Amino acid sequence: MEALSESSAIKKYALYLALLAVGIGLGFYLDKDTKPPIPVSVREDTSGYKFINPLLFVLNEQAQEPSEYTALHESIQSYIDKATTEKKISDASVYFRQVNKGKWISVYPEKTYSPSSMLKVVTLITVLRAAESDPSLLSKTITISGDDSQLQNSVYAPKEPIRSGSTHTVSELIEHSIIESDNVANQTLRALVGEERLSKTYADLHMPMVDAAEDRGYTTENYSHLFRALYNGTYLSRPTSENVLSLLTRTSFDKGIVAGVPEGTTVSHKFGVNVFAQDKTSSPYSELHDCGLVYYPDHPYLICIMTRGKDFSDLETVLKDISKIGWDYVDSASKEEN
């Protein structure tokens, strides 16, 4: 009888161990695809520092889009799909983030584009970074040289373009580059700081380095890094970050994000435009983008919209409409909270 009891106890124990092993294995299997990703801290290149390691922003801090953003995602995607079907655009991508909550959505995140003039913000940041060490840089005067006839954008041309032979301070060139999106001013500033400094800014902010206008390798999420670092006030000093975002509220382009929010709303943003020919036999297509921070009271958000199509008036409408979808979502959510 004792032998039987002992045998029964051993079997029960073995069964318990087997069930435990199965449970652990099953838990591991189920958990491997559902557990949140490990957040990746994006920090500045620390080669110039001995005691600090500045944090710029965090990547992959949420496993999936929050359920409360499902309606927003569906609204934006439905709009893009309809605009594509109606041939107003060939494609579009949107990154939306409520910056104080750290929650975001991305619609068609795999699409890539040429950021074009939006990269003037990288030049701006690089110049101001250098000026933090040498404040006299901003008052330095530069005489513009070379042929400027083919440099300016012909679609949204500056009202008062920088001309060859004219003399300007670095501060004046910064304003022309950002407010008027002046290409001559931007090229002059790039030459001033040099490619090495520019490359460091791209690397620090985990942004692709674009060597030519034909390089269409940017996603909306890639570009969002710029405004996240500025809003966090971590790459530049806080006063300088504040000044940059203030300057970006003065950009002259008002046919995108600004057109989709109520008049008087503060929007700190930069647009980009480019025209490409797909091949020698096809008609050109265009890209028009607008990305920035919308300062909804107590609920600021970042929205980045990139579009591609053939008619700029259609692309402007898409930018405006998607901007309005984002505003209406934040407005409705804010009223529900109150």
URJO-V829916 format. One record per backbone hydrogen bond with DSSP energy under -0.5 kcal/mol. NH is the residue of the N-H (numbers start at 1). CO is the residue of the C=O. E is the energy in kcal/mol with one decimal. If there is no record, write none. Layout:
# URJO-V829916
nh=<NH;NH>
co=<CO;CO>
e=<E;E>
This chain:
# URJO-V829916
nh=<5;6;7;8;9;10;11;12;13;14;15;16;17;18;19;20;21;22;23;24;25;26;27;28;29;30;31;32;34;35;39;40;41;42;42;43;44;48;49;56;57;59;69;70;73;74;75;76;77;78;79;80;81;82;83;84;85;86;87;88;89;90;91;93;94;95;96;97;98;99;99;100;101;102;103;105;107;108;111;113;115;118;119;120;121;122;123;124;125;126;127;128;129;130;131;132;133;133;134;137;138;139;140;140;142;144;144;148;151;152;161;165;166;168;170;171;173;174;175;176;177;178;179;180;180;182;186;187;188;189;190;191;192;193;194;197;198;199;200;201;202;203;204;205;206;207;210;211;215;216;217;218;223;224;225;225;226;227;228;229;230;231;232;233;233;234;235;241;242;243;244;245;246;247;248;249;249;250;251;252;260;260;261;265;268;269;269;270;272;274;276;278;278;285;286;287;288;289;290;291;292;293;294;295;295;296;299;301;302;303;304;305;306;307;308;309;312;315;316;317;318;319;320;321;322;323;324;325;326;327;328;329;330;331;332;333;334;335;336;337;338>
co=<1;2;3;4;5;6;7;8;9;10;11;12;13;14;15;16;17;18;19;20;21;22;23;24;25;26;27;28;31;31;37;59;39;40;57;41;54;45;46;42;42;40;66;67;69;70;71;72;73;74;75;76;77;78;79;80;81;82;84;83;83;308;308;306;107;304;105;302;103;97;300;300;98;98;98;96;94;106;108;218;113;115;116;117;118;119;119;120;121;122;123;124;125;126;127;128;129;130;130;134;135;136;136;137;168;142;166;146;148;148;158;144;163;142;140;138;169;170;171;172;173;174;175;175;176;176;182;183;184;185;186;187;188;189;190;193;194;195;196;197;198;199;200;201;203;202;208;209;212;214;215;113;219;220;221;222;223;223;224;225;226;227;228;229;230;229;229;237;238;239;240;241;242;243;244;245;246;247;248;179;256;257;258;262;293;248;267;291;289;287;285;276;283;276;309;274;307;272;305;270;303;268;301;266;293;294;296;294;97;292;95;290;93;288;91;286;310;311;312;313;314;315;316;317;318;319;320;321;322;323;324;325;326;327;328;329;330;331;332;333;334>
e=<-2.2;-2.6;-2.5;-2.6;-2.4;-2.0;-2.1;-2.4;-2.3;-2.6;-2.6;-2.3;-2.3;-2.2;-2.6;-2.4;-2.4;-2.5;-2.6;-2.5;-2.6;-2.9;-2.5;-2.4;-2.3;-2.8;-2.1;-1.6;-0.6;-2.3;-0.5;-2.2;-0.6;-0.6;-2.8;-0.8;-2.2;-0.5;-2.0;-3.1;-1.3;-3.0;-1.9;-1.5;-2.6;-2.7;-2.3;-2.4;-2.7;-2.6;-2.0;-2.6;-2.8;-2.2;-2.7;-2.3;-2.5;-2.3;-1.5;-2.6;-1.1;-3.3;-1.4;-2.3;-1.9;-2.3;-2.4;-2.7;-2.2;-1.0;-0.7;-0.6;-1.4;-1.9;-0.8;-2.4;-2.9;-0.6;-1.3;-2.3;-0.6;-2.2;-2.1;-2.0;-1.5;-0.6;-1.5;-2.5;-2.6;-2.3;-2.5;-2.5;-2.2;-1.8;-2.1;-1.2;-0.6;-0.9;-1.5;-2.2;-1.2;-0.9;-0.5;-1.0;-3.1;-0.6;-3.1;-0.6;-0.9;-0.7;-0.6;-3.0;-1.8;-2.4;-1.6;-2.1;-2.1;-2.3;-1.9;-2.2;-2.5;-2.1;-2.5;-0.7;-0.8;-1.9;-1.8;-2.6;-2.2;-2.2;-2.5;-2.2;-1.7;-2.0;-2.4;-0.5;-1.7;-2.9;-1.7;-1.8;-2.2;-2.4;-3.1;-2.0;-1.3;-2.6;-0.6;-0.6;-1.8;-1.0;-0.8;-2.3;-1.8;-1.5;-0.7;-1.2;-1.4;-0.7;-2.2;-2.3;-2.1;-2.7;-2.2;-0.8;-0.6;-1.5;-0.7;-2.9;-2.4;-2.0;-2.4;-2.4;-1.8;-2.5;-2.2;-0.5;-1.0;-1.8;-0.7;-2.6;-0.8;-1.2;-1.2;-1.9;-2.5;-1.8;-0.7;-2.3;-1.7;-2.1;-3.1;-0.5;-0.6;-2.7;-4.8;-2.7;-1.4;-2.7;-2.3;-2.0;-2.2;-2.7;-3.3;-2.5;-0.6;-1.7;-2.1;-2.3;-3.5;-2.6;-2.7;-2.4;-2.5;-1.2;-2.1;-2.7;-0.5;-2.0;-2.6;-1.7;-2.1;-2.4;-2.5;-2.8;-2.5;-2.2;-2.1;-2.0;-2.1;-2.4;-3.0;-1.9;-2.1;-2.9;-2.4;-2.6;-2.5;-1.9;-1.9;-1.7;-1.4>
